[in-house]
Amino acid sequence: MTQSEKQPKILILGGNFAGLACAQKIREHAGRGPKITVLDRKSYLLFVPNIPADVFSDRDPSLHQRMDLKPVLARDDIDFIHGEVTTVDVEGRKVTFLPAERPGAPVQSLDYDYLVLALGSRLAFDEIEGFAEHGHTVSDLYQGEKLRTYLKTQYRGGPIAIGSARFHQGDGAEGLEPYPGGSIPQAMAACEGPPVEVMLSMATWLKQHDKGEPNKITVFTPAHMIAEDAGEKVVGQLLEIASGMGFNYWNDTKDIRRVTADGIEFADGRFLPCELKIIFPDWKAHDFLRGLSISDSQGFIKTDLLMRNPDFPEIFACGDCAAVTMPKLGAIGHQEAEIVGLQIAKVLGVISADDADKPLKPEVLCIGDMGAGKAFWIHSNSWFGGDHQTLKMGRTPYFLKMRYRDMFFASDGKIPAWGMDAAELLAEGL
């Protein structure tokens, strides 16, 4: 048996924030022993959080918000495969995939000793009737550039609607208690920091371009309260500020029934007239995960608070594809990646259980651009049973948001702990 055959084989599906962080944390905590392979349908990391800042500053986001994965991973002796997953065989410990480089490639397979699912979610824009013809969003480079071009060349100055379709959450996190007496609540929207961010940035853009005031904008949510994961205190502060600025607010829309040239029809029967519709969709599990014994009722991966599947202990999940990840927020995925790295290092005998067993205590950490060099900072865990809620606004959070992206790219995604601590201290100390 060769040395490479003796190495534990760790396969990570997904290479965006959660997948990249898991690969790096496993290498950091487990050392050079395991063979680590990352498989992703994209050859680059998509830096989604800063797409709106580019759009509203009239910059093409595709020129700034991506990072090539292969050289970044190679520096840590981590292999990368550019391909799209087709099946996951949990009993046979095998994954099949279609190489993405050239059309016509045959399906290939990989076996593993340990599997980390960090695939993100499928954004179900295709299930919103009329979105392709009449909707906009900021969820990827294409859609961001499409919106930037629309604002620059086609927007006539009419009413604007910004909000979420309904999220269909599975049952995979039921019974988990991250804080004493707490839970992973059921949510009507996957993540509503982005609608709040785009609402505020859009108002700044209108003012800068002499297109109107915030009263031209309606923000909507399928839930009873927008951004409920931030906590009632924080949301109350946000709504008071937004109301004072003139924004319109629709809650309990239940879902989007149809998008038309003239506006949005909601499942509760209301119709919102608008020219520009910026929409955040349902986040769904990938089709090949649905019905697996490791998946919940909606196809999200079941784990405990150590990010490990209870029935297949060689399988871990991290980021948006994990059932426990609510809201679907990058900061929670970052917390989970550290846990996965420690757990695999424990399994391989590199570190002790005392050092590794640090269960997830999810926190909402969100910095949203407001335009004009300002941003908001939200830090909260009350939704999960904790006791912390903070909202700050000003230039320091904006500086932190922009510098975080620069630091992320400069460090190959390895944001040092002191960087996160310093950011929190600066923002909380405003």
Protein Blocks (a to p, Z undefined) as FASTA:
>chain_A
ZZklmpccdddedjbfklmmmmmmmmmmnommbccddddfbfbdcdfklmmmmmmnopaf
klmmcccfklmmmmnopacdddddfbdcfklopacdddfkbghiacdddddfbdcddebp
adffklmghklmmgccfkbmklmmmmmmmmmmmogoiacddddddddddfklgoiafbgh
iacdddfbfblklmmmmmmmmmmmmmmnonacfklpccddfbfbehklnojklmmmmmmm
mmmnopacdehkopafbdcfkbccdfkopacddfbdcddddddddfklgopakbcfkopa
cddfkopafklmmbccehjllmklccddfklmmmmmmmmmmmmmmmnopacfklmmccdd
ddddddddebjhiacddddfklnopabdcddedjklmmmmmmmmmmmmmnnopacfklmm
mmmmmmmmZZ
